[in-house]
């Protein structure tokens, strides 16, 4: 028997959901709670999902909006989001550079962290704009400014 299309969707985009959870929660239990909340919202929204949109964009949009609401509702904990949304390379030097980049990004405001995390995850400026509800031009400008701010922070 074939699996339900929703289960296939979750299995296909499990890594993206986990990246969002890791970027909003340092504690494993909080990540599990947030993941459960995201899955619930994806299930609720499943009936309204339009197949003419990219599935990953829809999943990220629901996951990010759920995570933002979850965080607001739960607490006003940590102001900076950690960057745990990428896999560290095996090479020690690259791993150290990645850890350094993660630290630099954690110094940015939350909105800039979300934009740069999506950018690092390979989303186009158009997709980031739709997820963040800002224009593609605004995304391009903000990414450029974020990169410049990261360079300045790095040289301090």
C-alpha positions as protocol buffer text, in pm:
chain_id: "A"
residue {
  index: 1
  type: UNK
  ca { x: 0 y: 0 z: 0 }
}
residue {
  index: 2
  type: UNK
  ca { x: 129 y: 348 z: -89 }
}
residue {
  index: 3
  type: UNK
  ca { x: 195 y: 603 z: 181 }
}
residue {
  index: 4
  type: UNK
  ca { x: -28 y: 906 z: 219 }
}
residue {
  index: 5
  type: UNK
  ca { x: 110 y: 1201 z: 14 }
}
residue {
  index: 6
  type: UNK
  ca { x: 142 y: 1407 z: 333 }
}
residue {
  index: 7
  type: UNK
  ca { x: 375 y: 1147 z: 488 }
}
residue {
  index: 8
  type: UNK
  ca { x: 582 y: 1145 z: 169 }
}
residue {
  index: 9
  type: UNK
  ca { x: 601 y: 1526 z: 186 }
}
residue {
  index: 10
  type: UNK
  ca { x: 724 y: 1516 z: 548 }
}
residue {
  index: 11
  type: UNK
  ca { x: 983 y: 1248 z: 471 }
}
residue {
  index: 12
  type: UNK
  ca { x: 1107 y: 1441 z: 167 }
}
residue {
  index: 13
  type: UNK
  ca { x: 1144 y: 1770 z: 355 }
}
residue {
  index: 14
  type: UNK
  ca { x: 1239 y: 1636 z: 697 }
}
residue {
  index: 15
  type: UNK
  ca { x: 1584 y: 1797 z: 684 }
}
residue {
  index: 16
  type: UNK
  ca { x: 1435 y: 2142 z: 613 }
}
residue {
  index: 17
  type: UNK
  ca { x: 1193 y: 2110 z: 905 }
}
residue {
  index: 18
  type: UNK
  ca { x: 1479 y: 2003 z: 1132 }
}
residue {
  index: 19
  type: UNK
  ca { x: 1693 y: 2300 z: 1017 }
}
residue {
  index: 20
  type: UNK
  ca { x: 1417 y: 2541 z: 1116 }
}
residue {
  index: 21
  type: UNK
  ca { x: 1381 y: 2370 z: 1454 }
}
residue {
  index: 22
  type: UNK
  ca { x: 1756 y: 2383 z: 1516 }
}
residue {
  index: 23
  type: UNK
  ca { x: 1776 y: 2747 z: 1420 }
}
residue {
  index: 24
  type: UNK
  ca { x: 1507 y: 2840 z: 1673 }
}
residue {
  index: 25
  type: UNK
  ca { x: 1590 y: 2603 z: 1961 }
}
residue {
  index: 26
  type: UNK
  ca { x: 1911 y: 2499 z: 2128 }
}
residue {
  index: 27
  type: UNK
  ca { x: 1743 y: 2256 z: 2366 }
}
residue {
  index: 28
  type: UNK
  ca { x: 1656 y: 1912 z: 2222 }
}
residue {
  index: 29
  type: UNK
  ca { x: 1322 y: 1898 z: 2403 }
}
residue {
  index: 30
  type: UNK
  ca { x: 1224 y: 2240 z: 2269 }
}
residue {
  index: 31
  type: UNK
  ca { x: 1321 y: 2125 z: 1918 }
}
residue {
  index: 32
  type: UNK
  ca { x: 1092 y: 1822 z: 1954 }
}
residue {
  index: 33
  type: UNK
  ca { x: 806 y: 2045 z: 2074 }
}
residue {
  index: 34
  type: UNK
  ca { x: 857 y: 2290 z: 1789 }
}
residue {
  index: 35
  type: UNK
  ca { x: 880 y: 2008 z: 1534 }
}
residue {
  index: 36
  type: UNK
  ca { x: 550 y: 1868 z: 1662 }
}
residue {
  index: 37
  type: UNK
  ca { x: 392 y: 2214 z: 1629 }
}
residue {
  index: 38
  type: UNK
  ca { x: 526 y: 2254 z: 1273 }
}
residue {
  index: 39
  type: UNK
  ca { x: 397 y: 1911 z: 1170 }
}
residue {
  index: 40
  type: UNK
  ca { x: 56 y: 1996 z: 1315 }
}
residue {
  index: 41
  type: UNK
  ca { x: 43 y: 2324 z: 1117 }
}
residue {
  index: 42
  type: UNK
  ca { x: 157 y: 2148 z: 800 }
}
residue {
  index: 43
  type: UNK
  ca { x: -121 y: 1892 z: 847 }
}
residue {
  index: 44
  type: UNK
  ca { x: -380 y: 2165 z: 909 }
}
residue {
  index: 45
  type: UNK
  ca { x: -258 y: 2356 z: 603 }
}
residue {
  index: 46
  type: UNK
  ca { x: -238 y: 2044 z: 386 }
}
residue {
  index: 47
  type: UNK
  ca { x: -597 y: 2086 z: 264 }
}
residue {
  index: 48
  type: UNK
  ca { x: -511 y: 2435 z: 135 }
}
residue {
  index: 49
  type: UNK
  ca { x: -176 y: 2342 z: -19 }
}
residue {
  index: 50
  type: UNK
  ca { x: -160 y: 2437 z: -385 }
}
residue {
  index: 51
  type: UNK
  ca { x: 55 y: 2198 z: -591 }
}
residue {
  index: 52
  type: UNK
  ca { x: 142 y: 2481 z: -833 }
}
residue {
  index: 53
  type: UNK
  ca { x: 383 y: 2614 z: -567 }
}
residue {
  index: 54
  type: UNK
  ca { x: 719 y: 2457 z: -486 }
}
residue {
  index: 55
  type: UNK
  ca { x: 664 y: 2218 z: -199 }
}
residue {
  index: 56
  type: UNK
  ca { x: 985 y: 2316 z: -18 }
}
residue {
  index: 57
  type: UNK
  ca { x: 883 y: 2683 z: -26 }
}
residue {
  index: 58
  type: UNK
  ca { x: 545 y: 2601 z: 128 }
}
residue {
  index: 59
  type: UNK
  ca { x: 704 y: 2377 z: 393 }
}
residue {
  index: 60
  type: UNK
  ca { x: 961 y: 2645 z: 484 }
}
residue {
  index: 61
  type: UNK
  ca { x: 696 y: 2915 z: 497 }
}
residue {
  index: 62
  type: UNK
  ca { x: 475 y: 2713 z: 732 }
}
residue {
  index: 63
  type: UNK
  ca { x: 774 y: 2603 z: 940 }
}
residue {
  index: 64
  type: UNK
  ca { x: 919 y: 2954 z: 973 }
}
residue {
  index: 65
  type: UNK
  ca { x: 583 y: 3115 z: 1056 }
}
residue {
  index: 66
  type: UNK
  ca { x: 507 y: 2842 z: 1309 }
}
residue {
  index: 67
  type: UNK
  ca { x: 851 y: 2878 z: 1467 }
}
residue {
  index: 68
  type: UNK
  ca { x: 817 y: 3256 z: 1495 }
}
residue {
  index: 69
  type: UNK
  ca { x: 473 y: 3223 z: 1657 }
}
residue {
  index: 70
  type: UNK
  ca { x: 591 y: 2939 z: 1881 }
}
residue {
  index: 71
  type: UNK
  ca { x: 884 y: 3143 z: 2002 }
}
residue {
  index: 72
  type: UNK
  ca { x: 668 y: 3448 z: 2075 }
}
residue {
  index: 73
  type: UNK
  ca { x: 420 y: 3235 z: 2261 }
}
residue {
  index: 74
  type: UNK
  ca { x: 671 y: 3034 z: 2463 }
}
residue {
  index: 75
  type: UNK
  ca { x: 902 y: 3309 z: 2583 }
}
residue {
  index: 76
  type: UNK
  ca { x: 1117 y: 3602 z: 2500 }
}
residue {
  index: 77
  type: UNK
  ca { x: 1430 y: 3386 z: 2554 }
}
residue {
  index: 78
  type: UNK
  ca { x: 1728 y: 3428 z: 2333 }
}
residue {
  index: 79
  type: UNK
  ca { x: 1740 y: 3728 z: 2102 }
}
residue {
  index: 80
  type: UNK
  ca { x: 1985 y: 3574 z: 1854 }
}
residue {
  index: 81
  type: UNK
  ca { x: 1906 y: 3261 z: 1658 }
}
residue {
  index: 82
  type: UNK
  ca { x: 2186 y: 3006 z: 1641 }
}
residue {
  index: 83
  type: UNK
  ca { x: 2290 y: 2891 z: 1296 }
}
residue {
  index: 84
  type: UNK
  ca { x: 2259 y: 2514 z: 1315 }
}
residue {
  index: 85
  type: UNK
  ca { x: 2100 y: 2477 z: 975 }
}
residue {
  index: 86
  type: UNK
  ca { x: 2400 y: 2337 z: 792 }
}
residue {
  index: 87
  type: UNK
  ca { x: 2619 y: 2032 z: 822 }
}
residue {
  index: 88
  type: UNK
  ca { x: 2975 y: 2099 z: 927 }
}
residue {
  index: 89
  type: UNK
  ca { x: 3237 y: 1973 z: 683 }
}
residue {
  index: 90
  type: UNK
  ca { x: 3471 y: 1691 z: 778 }
}
residue {
  index: 91
  type: UNK
  ca { x: 3786 y: 1894 z: 721 }
}
residue {
  index: 92
  type: UNK
  ca { x: 3900 y: 2051 z: 1053 }
}
residue {
  index: 93
  type: UNK
  ca { x: 3990 y: 2388 z: 898 }
}
residue {
  index: 94
  type: UNK
  ca { x: 3656 y: 2408 z: 719 }
}
residue {
  index: 95
  type: UNK
  ca { x: 3476 y: 2299 z: 1035 }
}
residue {
  index: 96
  type: UNK
  ca { x: 3646 y: 2580 z: 1228 }
}
residue {
  index: 97
  type: UNK
  ca { x: 3555 y: 2832 z: 956 }
}
residue {
  index: 98
  type: UNK
  ca { x: 3195 y: 2712 z: 961 }
}
residue {
  index: 99
  type: UNK
  ca { x: 3181 y: 2744 z: 1340 }
}
residue {
  index: 100
  type: UNK
  ca { x: 3325 y: 3095 z: 1313 }
}
residue {
  index: 101
  type: UNK
  ca { x: 3064 y: 3190 z: 1051 }
}
residue {
  index: 102
  type: UNK
  ca { x: 2792 y: 3046 z: 1276 }
}
residue {
  index: 103
  type: UNK
  ca { x: 2915 y: 3265 z: 1561 }
}
residue {
  index: 104
  type: UNK
  ca { x: 2925 y: 3575 z: 1342 }
}
residue {
  index: 105
  type: UNK
  ca { x: 2574 y: 3515 z: 1212 }
}
residue {
  index: 106
  type: UNK
  ca { x: 2443 y: 3468 z: 1566 }
}
residue {
  index: 107
  type: UNK
  ca { x: 2542 y: 3833 z: 1631 }
}
residue {
  index: 108
  type: UNK
  ca { x: 2298 y: 3956 z: 1365 }
}
residue {
  index: 109
  type: UNK
  ca { x: 1937 y: 4059 z: 1434 }
}
residue {
  index: 110
  type: UNK
  ca { x: 1686 y: 3773 z: 1406 }
}
residue {
  index: 111
  type: UNK
  ca { x: 1541 y: 3888 z: 1072 }
}
residue {
  index: 112
  type: UNK
  ca { x: 1885 y: 3908 z: 914 }
}
residue {
  index: 113
  type: UNK
  ca { x: 1969 y: 3565 z: 1053 }
}
residue {
  index: 114
  type: UNK
  ca { x: 1660 y: 3417 z: 886 }
}
residue {
  index: 115
  type: UNK
  ca { x: 1748 y: 3578 z: 552 }
}
residue {
  index: 116
  type: UNK
  ca { x: 2112 y: 3465 z: 555 }
}
residue {
  index: 117
  type: UNK
  ca { x: 2016 y: 3114 z: 673 }
}
residue {
  index: 118
  type: UNK
  ca { x: 1771 y: 3079 z: 384 }
}
residue {
  index: 119
  type: UNK
  ca { x: 2036 y: 3215 z: 147 }
}
residue {
  index: 120
  type: UNK
  ca { x: 2292 y: 2964 z: 278 }
}
residue {
  index: 121
  type: UNK
  ca { x: 2032 y: 2687 z: 239 }
}
residue {
  index: 122
  type: UNK
  ca { x: 2024 y: 2767 z: -133 }
}
residue {
  index: 123
  type: UNK
  ca { x: 1696 y: 2954 z: -162 }
}
residue {
  index: 124
  type: UNK
  ca { x: 1674 y: 3210 z: -443 }
}
residue {
  index: 125
  type: UNK
  ca { x: 1618 y: 3578 z: -362 }
}
residue {
  index: 126
  type: UNK
  ca { x: 1268 y: 3544 z: -507 }
}
residue {
  index: 127
  type: UNK
  ca { x: 1187 y: 3250 z: -276 }
}
residue {
  index: 128
  type: UNK
  ca { x: 1335 y: 3430 z: 26 }
}
residue {
  index: 129
  type: UNK
  ca { x: 1125 y: 3735 z: -60 }
}
residue {
  index: 130
  type: UNK
  ca { x: 807 y: 3528 z: -67 }
}
residue {
  index: 131
  type: UNK
  ca { x: 895 y: 3355 z: 260 }
}
residue {
  index: 132
  type: UNK
  ca { x: 985 y: 3681 z: 435 }
}
residue {
  index: 133
  type: UNK
  ca { x: 711 y: 3884 z: 265 }
}
residue {
  index: 134
  type: UNK
  ca { x: 954 y: 4139 z: 120 }
}
residue {
  index: 135
  type: UNK
  ca { x: 1051 y: 4227 z: -237 }
}
residue {
  index: 136
  type: UNK
  ca { x: 1325 y: 4042 z: -425 }
}
residue {
  index: 137
  type: UNK
  ca { x: 1515 y: 4373 z: -454 }
}
residue {
  index: 138
  type: UNK
  ca { x: 1492 y: 4418 z: -77 }
}
residue {
  index: 139
  type: UNK
  ca { x: 1626 y: 4064 z: -25 }
}
residue {
  index: 140
  type: UNK
  ca { x: 1921 y: 4129 z: -257 }
}
residue {
  index: 141
  type: UNK
  ca { x: 2000 y: 4457 z: -80 }
}
residue {
  index: 142
  type: UNK
  ca { x: 1971 y: 4302 z: 266 }
}
residue {
  index: 143
  type: UNK
  ca { x: 2194 y: 4006 z: 172 }
}
residue {
  index: 144
  type: UNK
  ca { x: 2457 y: 4249 z: 45 }
}
residue {
  index: 145
  type: UNK
  ca { x: 2436 y: 4453 z: 366 }
}
residue {
  index: 146
  type: UNK
  ca { x: 2444 y: 4139 z: 581 }
}
residue {
  index: 147
  type: UNK
  ca { x: 2760 y: 4020 z: 405 }
}
residue {
  index: 148
  type: UNK
  ca { x: 2920 y: 4360 z: 461 }
}
residue {
  index: 149
  type: UNK
  ca { x: 2817 y: 4358 z: 829 }
}
residue {
  index: 150
  type: UNK
  ca { x: 2965 y: 4009 z: 870 }
}
residue {
  index: 151
  type: UNK
  ca { x: 3293 y: 4128 z: 715 }
}
residue {
  index: 152
  type: UNK
  ca { x: 3304 y: 4422 z: 959 }
}
residue {
  index: 153
  type: UNK
  ca { x: 3221 y: 4204 z: 1259 }
}
residue {
  index: 154
  type: UNK
  ca { x: 3491 y: 3960 z: 1152 }
}
residue {
  index: 155
  type: UNK
  ca { x: 3756 y: 4234 z: 1140 }
}
residue {
  index: 156
  type: UNK
  ca { x: 3678 y: 4385 z: 1480 }
}
